[in-house]
Amino acid sequence: MRAKVSRNFKSPNMDLYDGTTDPKHHLSNFKSRMYLADAFDATRCKAFPTTLTKAAMKWFDSLPPRSVTSFDDLSRKFLMQFSIQKDKVKHAPSLLWVKQEVGEPLRDYMERFNKACLEIQDLPTEAIIMGLVNGLREGPFSQSISKRHPTSLSDVQERAEKYINMEENARLREPSWEICHTKKLPPPRPIKNKKGGSRGEYCEYHKLYGHSTNDCYDLKKVIEKLAREGRLDRYLMKRSDHHGKRKRYEEDRRDPPPQTPERHIHMISRGFTGGGLTKSSRKRHLKEVYQVGSELPDLPTISFTKEDGQGIIPGHDDPVVITMILANAHLHRTLVDQGSSADILFNPAFDKLGLDKKELRAYPDTLYRLGDTLIKPLGFIPLHTTFVKGMKSKTQSIDFIVVDVDSAYNALIGRATLNQFGVEVSTSYLFMKFLTPEGIATIRGNQNLAKKCYNESLNLREKGKEVHTIKLGGVRAK
């Protein structure tokens, strides 16, 4: 250690090592800088402790005098001391856990996947291709891959870039809304335990992996607070409208939802169908069966094939439970009930949507649950309702009857709305298909969530709370 350091030598400019990460990375980084500086062995020994801090520096200070014979000796001692911090060796099967998230752009997924590949040594080309294909969500790129299997990594990259450009160009043509001024949002609370969780899920709010943005509890609380205070609009920004007007397939598409939804809400006989609420309107509706016209609209054929049933447990009796966009929020636990003539929104979901009871309109009819127990509706409210899959969507204004009863579902969509959207439902495949200006869109029901809702319904039924059937009584004459 008595050797002199050259006057031209400069200490390496690099992150200090504190003993909590892989020592190999730090040592390799240090060696590369010493190689460029053409430093002698003694110089390396003297410069190395300047790159240490905290526990690592305490370890170096505890070394007995004259116990280091060379830089190689120091390197071995260093690696042995902090060997417990070595990164776990990853293998090819770990790529199977890298999945494209719902709504995640193809570019972001490819970047995450490439980063995961760099953490695995000697990774075969076929394993990379298999992992990439396995993690892709259903879409144009995955369909292209299934039709023609990639022959090489360059083939994958070229085809992916093509679909990335198509996806981004399509997004630019669509007017949309996004959360802006994120720097002005209250900073997230620090996460105490960052270990665990899924490395395939990323939170834009916390800027770390472990959970998805959609499942971020802190972000939901912030958005709900802004909505309650009426300050959410200032965090929303509309991107510039695309040039030219696109041809409209239906008039109802002229009023798209005003904002891109950022909130997620996870938590039956007549309604407005049958002609309306008055006796005269119902009589007119009944007589329409004798005045059926001969002309039917010329619509494309919507069919279901066995491919639509992939991933579904066969022989099930599960209901169709989907996610729709309602009042600018992703409303999960929405039951599709083809036998119901009413569209129901349960009060807990109404409150979580941030809606005001003052917006409710009077509903003159009466509701009964099974057993003729009277239910007094809180009223009804027209809400923009959107069915969406990828870039294909359709929006209608639907009148929802709001009821204050316990249910495992957030909302119920009846046959009137399904007909209004032109939806065809396959209960066997838990699949919905409907026509949009961009073509036929498909929405798959969530079978796992359907089973979970059914079990919760059983628990509520045992407590005498669950509403299984809702029917309307007649409008009382005054």
C-alpha positions as CSV (number, residue, x, y, z in Angstrom):
1,M,0.0,0.0,0.0
2,R,3.1,2.2,0.0
3,A,3.1,2.5,-3.7
4,K,2.5,6.0,-5.1
5,V,-0.4,6.8,-7.4
6,S,0.3,8.7,-10.6
7,R,-0.6,12.4,-10.5
8,N,-2.6,11.9,-13.7
9,F,-4.8,9.3,-12.2
10,K,-8.4,10.3,-11.5
11,S,-10.7,8.4,-9.2
12,P,-13.3,6.4,-11.1
13,N,-16.7,8.2,-11.5
14,M,-19.2,5.5,-10.7
15,D,-22.0,4.6,-8.3
16,L,-20.8,3.7,-4.8
17,Y,-21.4,0.1,-3.7
18,D,-23.2,-0.3,-0.3
19,G,-23.3,-4.0,-0.1
20,T,-26.9,-4.6,-1.0
21,T,-26.6,-5.5,-4.7
22,D,-24.6,-8.0,-6.8
23,P,-20.9,-7.4,-6.2
24,K,-20.0,-8.9,-9.6
25,H,-21.6,-5.9,-11.3
26,H,-19.7,-3.4,-9.3
27,L,-16.4,-5.2,-9.7
28,S,-16.8,-5.5,-13.4
29,N,-17.6,-1.8,-13.7
30,F,-14.5,-0.9,-11.6
31,K,-12.2,-3.2,-13.6
32,S,-13.3,-1.7,-17.0
33,R,-12.5,1.8,-15.7
34,M,-9.1,0.7,-14.4
35,Y,-8.4,-0.9,-17.7
36,L,-9.1,2.4,-19.6
37,A,-6.9,4.3,-17.1
38,D,-4.1,1.7,-17.6
39,A,-3.8,1.6,-13.7
40,F,-1.2,-0.6,-12.0
41,D,-2.2,-3.3,-9.5
42,A,-1.3,-1.2,-6.5
43,T,-3.3,1.8,-7.9
44,R,-6.3,-0.5,-8.3
45,C,-6.1,-1.6,-4.6
46,K,-5.9,2.0,-3.5
47,A,-8.7,3.3,-5.8
48,F,-11.2,0.4,-5.0
49,P,-12.2,1.6,-1.5
50,T,-13.1,5.0,-2.9
51,T,-16.0,3.3,-4.7
52,L,-17.4,1.8,-1.5
53,T,-19.9,3.2,1.1
54,K,-21.9,2.1,4.2
55,A,-21.6,-1.6,5.0
56,A,-19.1,-2.2,2.2
57,M,-16.8,0.5,3.5
58,K,-17.1,-0.9,7.0
59,W,-16.0,-4.3,5.7
60,F,-13.0,-2.8,4.0
61,D,-11.9,-0.9,7.1
62,S,-12.2,-4.1,9.1
63,L,-9.6,-5.9,7.0
64,P,-6.4,-6.7,9.0
65,P,-3.3,-4.6,8.0
66,R,-1.2,-6.1,5.2
67,S,-3.8,-8.8,4.6
68,V,-4.3,-7.9,0.9
69,T,-1.5,-9.2,-1.3
70,S,-2.8,-8.0,-4.7
71,F,-5.9,-6.7,-6.4
72,D,-6.9,-10.2,-7.4
73,D,-6.7,-11.1,-3.7
74,L,-8.9,-8.1,-2.8
75,S,-11.4,-9.0,-5.5
76,R,-11.8,-12.6,-4.2
77,K,-12.3,-11.3,-0.6
78,F,-14.8,-8.8,-1.8
79,L,-16.8,-11.3,-3.8
80,M,-16.8,-13.8,-1.0
81,Q,-17.9,-11.2,1.6
82,F,-21.0,-10.1,-0.4
83,S,-21.7,-13.3,-2.3
84,I,-25.1,-13.5,-0.6
85,Q,-26.1,-10.5,-2.7
86,K,-25.5,-12.1,-6.0
87,D,-28.4,-12.0,-8.4
88,K,-30.2,-15.3,-8.8
89,V,-29.3,-17.0,-12.0
90,K,-32.3,-16.9,-14.4
91,H,-33.1,-19.5,-17.0
92,A,-35.2,-19.6,-20.1
93,P,-38.4,-20.7,-18.4
94,S,-38.6,-17.4,-16.5
95,L,-39.5,-15.7,-19.8
96,L,-42.9,-17.4,-19.6
97,W,-43.8,-15.1,-16.8
98,V,-43.3,-12.0,-18.9
99,K,-46.8,-11.3,-20.1
100,Q,-48.2,-8.3,-22.1
101,E,-50.6,-6.5,-19.8
102,V,-54.1,-5.5,-20.8
103,G,-53.9,-2.2,-22.7
104,E,-50.0,-2.3,-22.7
105,P,-48.6,-1.0,-26.0
106,L,-46.7,-3.5,-28.1
107,R,-43.6,-1.3,-27.9
108,D,-43.6,-1.3,-24.1
109,Y,-44.0,-5.1,-24.0
110,M,-41.2,-5.7,-26.4
111,E,-38.9,-3.4,-24.4
112,R,-39.7,-5.3,-21.1
113,F,-39.2,-8.7,-22.9
114,N,-35.8,-7.7,-24.4
115,K,-34.7,-6.5,-20.9
116,A,-35.7,-9.8,-19.4
117,C,-33.7,-11.7,-22.1
118,L,-30.6,-9.7,-21.3
119,E,-30.7,-11.1,-17.7
120,I,-30.4,-14.7,-19.0
121,Q,-27.1,-16.1,-20.3
122,D,-26.7,-18.4,-23.3
123,L,-30.4,-18.1,-24.2
124,P,-31.3,-20.1,-27.3
125,T,-33.0,-18.3,-30.1
126,E,-36.0,-20.7,-30.1
127,A,-36.6,-20.1,-26.4
128,I,-36.7,-16.3,-27.0
129,I,-39.2,-16.7,-29.8
130,M,-41.3,-19.1,-27.7
131,G,-41.3,-16.8,-24.7
132,L,-42.3,-13.8,-26.8
133,V,-45.2,-15.6,-28.5
134,N,-46.4,-17.0,-25.2
135,G,-46.6,-13.6,-23.6
136,L,-48.4,-11.8,-26.4
137,R,-52.0,-10.8,-25.9
138,E,-54.6,-11.5,-28.7
139,G,-54.2,-8.9,-31.5
140,P,-52.9,-8.4,-35.0
141,F,-49.3,-9.2,-34.2
142,S,-50.1,-12.4,-32.3
143,Q,-52.4,-13.4,-35.2
144,S,-49.5,-12.8,-37.7
145,I,-47.2,-14.9,-35.6
146,S,-49.7,-17.8,-35.4
147,K,-50.1,-17.7,-39.2
148,R,-46.3,-17.7,-40.0
149,H,-43.9,-18.7,-37.3
150,P,-40.8,-16.4,-37.1
151,T,-37.6,-17.9,-38.6
152,S,-35.1,-15.7,-36.7
153,L,-34.8,-12.9,-34.1
154,S,-34.4,-10.4,-36.8
155,D,-37.6,-11.6,-38.4
156,V,-39.4,-11.1,-35.1
157,Q,-38.0,-7.6,-34.6
158,E,-38.9,-6.5,-38.2
159,R,-42.4,-7.8,-37.9
160,A,-42.9,-6.4,-34.4
161,E,-41.7,-2.9,-35.6
162,K,-44.3,-3.0,-38.4
163,Y,-47.2,-3.7,-36.0
164,I,-45.8,-1.2,-33.4
165,N,-45.9,1.6,-36.1
166,M,-49.4,0.5,-37.1
167,E,-50.6,0.6,-33.4
168,E,-49.1,4.0,-32.7
169,N,-50.4,5.5,-36.0
170,A,-53.9,4.2,-35.1
171,R,-53.6,5.7,-31.6
172,L,-52.7,9.1,-33.1
173,R,-55.8,9.0,-35.3
174,E,-58.1,8.4,-32.4
175,P,-59.0,11.4,-30.2
176,S,-58.3,10.4,-26.6
177,W,-57.9,11.7,-23.2
178,E,-55.0,11.2,-20.8
179,I,-53.9,12.0,-17.3
180,C,-51.5,15.0,-17.5
181,H,-49.6,17.2,-15.0
182,T,-48.5,14.0,-13.3
183,K,-45.8,15.9,-11.5
184,K,-48.6,17.9,-9.7
185,L,-50.2,14.7,-8.4
186,P,-49.5,14.0,-4.7
187,P,-46.4,11.9,-4.6
188,P,-47.0,8.2,-3.8
189,R,-46.3,6.8,-0.4
190,P,-43.0,4.8,-0.3
191,I,-43.5,1.1,-0.5
192,K,-41.9,-0.5,2.5
193,N,-41.6,-4.0,1.2
194,K,-40.5,-3.9,-2.5
195,K,-39.7,-7.6,-2.7
196,G,-42.2,-10.0,-4.0
197,G,-44.9,-9.3,-6.6
198,S,-44.8,-9.9,-10.3
199,R,-41.8,-8.6,-12.3
200,G,-44.1,-8.6,-15.3
201,E,-46.4,-5.9,-13.8
202,Y,-45.3,-2.3,-13.7
203,C,-46.9,0.7,-11.9
204,E,-46.5,4.0,-13.7
205,Y,-47.4,5.9,-10.5
206,H,-44.8,4.3,-8.2
207,K,-42.3,3.8,-11.1
208,L,-41.4,0.3,-10.1
209,Y,-42.3,-3.3,-10.8
210,G,-44.4,-5.5,-8.5
211,H,-48.0,-4.5,-9.3
212,S,-49.8,-3.0,-12.3
213,T,-51.0,0.6,-12.6
214,N,-54.6,-0.6,-12.7
215,D,-54.2,-2.4,-9.4
216,C,-52.4,0.4,-7.7
217,Y,-54.3,1.1,-4.4
218,D,-52.6,4.5,-3.8
219,L,-53.4,5.8,-7.3
220,K,-57.0,4.8,-7.0
221,K,-57.3,6.7,-3.7
222,V,-55.7,9.8,-5.3
223,I,-58.1,9.8,-8.3
224,E,-61.1,9.2,-6.2
225,K,-60.1,12.1,-3.9
226,L,-59.7,14.4,-7.0
227,A,-63.1,13.3,-8.3
228,R,-64.8,14.0,-5.0
229,E,-63.2,17.4,-4.8
230,G,-64.2,18.2,-8.4
231,R,-60.5,18.7,-9.4
232,L,-60.1,15.7,-11.7
233,D,-60.7,17.7,-14.9
234,R,-57.6,19.7,-14.6
235,Y,-55.5,16.5,-14.7
236,L,-57.1,15.5,-18.0
237,M,-55.8,16.6,-21.4
238,K,-57.3,15.9,-24.7
239,R,-54.9,15.1,-27.5
240,S,-55.3,17.0,-30.8
241,D,-58.1,15.7,-33.1
242,H,-57.0,13.7,-36.1
243,H,-57.2,15.4,-39.5
244,G,-60.3,14.7,-41.6
245,K,-63.5,13.1,-40.6
246,R,-63.8,9.3,-40.5
247,K,-66.9,7.8,-42.0
248,R,-69.5,6.9,-39.3
249,Y,-71.2,3.6,-39.4
250,E,-73.9,4.6,-36.9
251,E,-75.2,7.9,-35.5
252,D,-74.6,6.7,-31.9
253,R,-70.8,6.9,-32.5
254,R,-71.0,10.7,-32.8
255,D,-70.8,11.1,-29.0
256,P,-67.7,9.2,-27.9
257,P,-67.0,9.0,-24.1
258,P,-65.5,12.3,-23.0
259,Q,-62.4,10.9,-21.3
260,T,-60.2,7.9,-21.4
261,P,-61.2,6.0,-18.2
262,E,-58.5,5.7,-15.5
263,R,-60.6,4.3,-12.7
264,H,-61.4,0.7,-12.1
265,I,-64.4,-0.4,-9.9
266,H,-64.0,-4.0,-8.7
267,M,-66.5,-4.6,-6.2
268,I,-84.1,-7.7,-12.8
269,S,-88.3,-7.4,-14.8
270,R,-89.2,-4.6,-17.2
271,G,-87.1,-1.4,-16.9
272,F,-87.6,0.9,-19.8
273,T,-88.4,-2.0,-22.3
274,G,-91.8,-3.2,-23.2
275,G,-92.8,0.2,-24.6
276,G,-92.0,2.4,-21.6
277,L,-93.6,3.2,-18.2
278,T,-97.1,4.2,-19.1
279,K,-100.0,1.8,-19.9
280,S,-100.7,3.4,-23.3
281,S,-97.1,3.1,-24.5
282,R,-97.1,-0.6,-23.4
283,K,-100.3,-1.3,-25.4
284,R,-98.7,0.3,-28.5
285,H,-95.6,-1.9,-27.9
286,L,-97.8,-5.0,-27.7
287,K,-99.6,-4.2,-31.0
288,E,-96.3,-3.9,-32.9
289,V,-96.1,-7.7,-33.1
290,Y,-98.9,-7.5,-35.7
291,Q,-97.0,-4.9,-37.8
292,V,-93.7,-6.7,-38.5
293,G,-92.0,-5.3,-41.6
294,S,-90.6,-7.5,-44.3
295,E,-87.2,-5.7,-44.7
296,L,-84.4,-6.4,-42.3
297,P,-81.1,-4.5,-42.2
298,D,-78.2,-6.0,-44.2
299,L,-75.7,-6.8,-41.5
300,P,-72.5,-8.9,-41.6
301,T,-72.7,-12.5,-40.3
302,I,-71.6,-12.9,-36.7
303,S,-70.7,-16.5,-35.8
304,F,-68.9,-18.4,-33.0
305,T,-66.4,-21.2,-33.6
306,K,-64.6,-23.6,-31.3
307,E,-61.5,-21.3,-31.4
308,D,-63.7,-18.8,-29.4
309,G,-64.0,-21.4,-26.6
310,Q,-60.2,-21.8,-26.1
311,G,-59.3,-21.3,-22.5
312,I,-62.8,-21.9,-21.2
313,I,-63.6,-24.8,-18.9
314,P,-66.1,-27.0,-21.0
315,G,-69.4,-28.1,-19.6
316,H,-69.7,-25.0,-17.3
317,D,-72.8,-23.2,-16.1
318,D,-71.1,-19.8,-15.4
319,P,-72.7,-16.5,-16.3
320,V,-71.1,-14.0,-18.7
321,V,-69.3,-11.4,-16.5
322,I,-67.5,-8.6,-18.4
323,T,-65.8,-5.2,-17.9
324,M,-67.4,-2.2,-19.6
325,I,-66.7,1.5,-19.5
326,L,-69.3,3.4,-17.6
327,A,-69.2,7.1,-16.7
328,N,-65.5,7.2,-17.7
329,A,-64.5,4.2,-15.5
330,H,-63.7,0.6,-16.1
331,L,-66.7,-1.1,-14.4
332,H,-65.8,-4.7,-13.6
333,R,-68.2,-7.4,-12.3
334,T,-70.9,-6.5,-14.9
335,L,-73.4,-9.3,-15.4
336,V,-74.8,-9.9,-18.9
337,D,-78.4,-11.1,-18.4
338,Q,-80.2,-11.8,-21.6
339,G,-83.4,-12.6,-19.6
340,S,-83.5,-9.2,-17.9
341,S,-85.4,-6.3,-19.4
342,A,-83.8,-3.8,-17.0
343,D,-80.4,-2.3,-16.8
344,I,-79.4,-2.2,-13.1
345,L,-76.6,-0.2,-11.4
346,F,-76.1,-1.1,-7.7
347,N,-75.7,1.7,-5.3
348,P,-72.1,0.8,-4.1
349,A,-70.9,1.0,-7.7
350,F,-72.9,4.3,-8.2
351,D,-71.0,5.8,-5.2
352,K,-67.6,4.5,-6.4
353,L,-68.2,6.1,-9.8
354,G,-68.3,9.5,-8.0
355,L,-71.8,10.2,-9.3
356,D,-74.1,12.6,-7.4
357,K,-77.5,11.5,-6.1
358,K,-78.9,14.8,-7.3
359,E,-78.4,13.6,-10.9
360,L,-80.9,10.8,-10.4
361,R,-84.3,11.1,-12.1
362,A,-87.5,9.8,-10.5
363,Y,-88.5,6.3,-11.4
364,P,-92.2,5.7,-10.9
365,D,-92.3,1.9,-11.0
366,T,-91.7,-0.5,-8.2
367,L,-89.2,-3.3,-7.9
368,Y,-89.6,-6.6,-6.1
369,R,-86.9,-9.2,-5.3
370,L,-87.7,-12.9,-5.4
371,G,-90.5,-13.5,-2.8
372,D,-92.2,-10.2,-3.6
373,T,-90.1,-8.2,-1.1
374,L,-90.5,-4.6,-2.1
375,I,-87.4,-2.7,-3.3
376,K,-87.6,1.1,-3.7
377,P,-85.4,2.3,-6.6
378,L,-83.3,5.4,-5.9
379,G,-84.1,6.5,-9.4
380,F,-82.6,6.2,-12.8
381,I,-79.7,8.0,-14.6
382,P,-78.6,8.0,-18.3
383,L,-74.9,7.2,-18.6
384,H,-72.5,6.8,-21.5
385,T,-71.8,3.1,-21.8
386,T,-69.0,1.7,-23.9
387,F,-68.1,-1.8,-25.0
388,V,-64.5,-1.8,-26.1
389,K,-61.9,-4.3,-27.4
390,G,-58.6,-3.0,-28.5
391,M,-59.2,-0.2,-31.0
392,K,-62.8,-1.3,-31.6
393,S,-65.5,0.2,-29.5
394,K,-69.2,1.2,-29.5
395,T,-70.9,3.8,-27.2
396,Q,-74.5,4.3,-26.3
397,S,-76.4,6.3,-23.7
398,I,-78.2,3.8,-21.4
399,D,-80.7,4.5,-18.6
400,F,-79.6,2.6,-15.5
401,I,-82.0,2.0,-12.6
402,V,-80.1,2.5,-9.4
403,V,-81.0,0.2,-6.4
404,D,-79.6,0.1,-2.9
405,V,-79.3,-3.6,-2.3
406,D,-76.4,-6.0,-1.7
407,S,-75.0,-7.8,-4.7
408,A,-71.8,-9.6,-5.8
409,Y,-72.1,-7.6,-9.1
410,N,-71.6,-3.9,-9.8
411,A,-74.2,-3.7,-12.6
412,L,-76.5,-5.8,-14.8
413,I,-76.9,-5.4,-18.5
414,G,-80.3,-6.6,-19.9
415,R,-81.5,-7.7,-23.3
416,A,-82.6,-4.2,-24.3
417,T,-79.1,-2.8,-24.1
418,L,-77.7,-5.9,-25.8
419,N,-80.1,-5.4,-28.7
420,Q,-79.3,-1.7,-28.8
421,F,-75.6,-2.5,-29.2
422,G,-76.3,-5.3,-31.6
423,V,-74.5,-7.8,-29.3
424,E,-74.6,-11.6,-29.9
425,V,-73.8,-13.7,-26.9
426,S,-72.4,-17.2,-26.6
427,T,-73.0,-18.5,-23.1
428,S,-71.1,-21.7,-23.9
429,Y,-68.0,-19.8,-24.8
430,L,-68.6,-16.8,-22.5
431,F,-68.1,-14.6,-25.5
432,M,-69.8,-11.4,-26.9
433,K,-69.5,-10.1,-30.4
434,F,-70.8,-6.9,-31.8
435,L,-70.4,-4.7,-34.9
436,T,-68.4,-1.4,-34.7
437,P,-67.3,1.0,-37.4
438,E,-63.9,-0.7,-37.3
439,G,-65.4,-4.2,-37.7
440,I,-66.6,-7.0,-35.5
441,A,-65.3,-6.7,-31.9
442,T,-65.2,-9.5,-29.4
443,I,-65.3,-9.4,-25.6
444,R,-64.6,-12.5,-23.5
445,G,-66.2,-13.0,-20.2
446,N,-64.1,-13.5,-17.2
447,Q,-64.8,-17.1,-16.1
448,N,-62.7,-16.9,-12.9
449,L,-64.5,-13.7,-11.8
450,A,-67.8,-15.3,-12.7
451,K,-67.2,-18.2,-10.3
452,K,-66.0,-15.8,-7.6
453,C,-69.1,-13.7,-7.9
454,Y,-71.3,-16.8,-7.8
455,N,-69.6,-17.9,-4.5
456,E,-70.1,-14.4,-3.0
457,S,-73.7,-14.5,-4.1
458,L,-74.1,-17.8,-2.1
459,N,-72.6,-16.2,1.0
460,L,-75.0,-13.2,0.6
461,R,-77.9,-15.5,0.1
462,E,-77.1,-17.3,3.3
463,K,-77.3,-14.0,5.1
464,G,-80.5,-13.2,3.3
465,K,-79.0,-10.2,1.5
466,E,-78.4,-11.2,-2.1
467,V,-80.8,-10.1,-4.8
468,H,-81.1,-12.9,-7.4
469,T,-84.2,-11.8,-9.3
470,I,-85.7,-8.3,-9.7
471,K,-89.1,-7.7,-11.2
472,L,-91.1,-4.5,-11.6
473,G,-94.6,-4.0,-10.3
474,G,-97.1,-2.0,-12.2
475,V,-97.3,1.8,-12.1
476,R,-99.8,2.7,-9.5
477,A,-102.7,4.9,-10.7
478,K,-103.3,8.0,-8.8
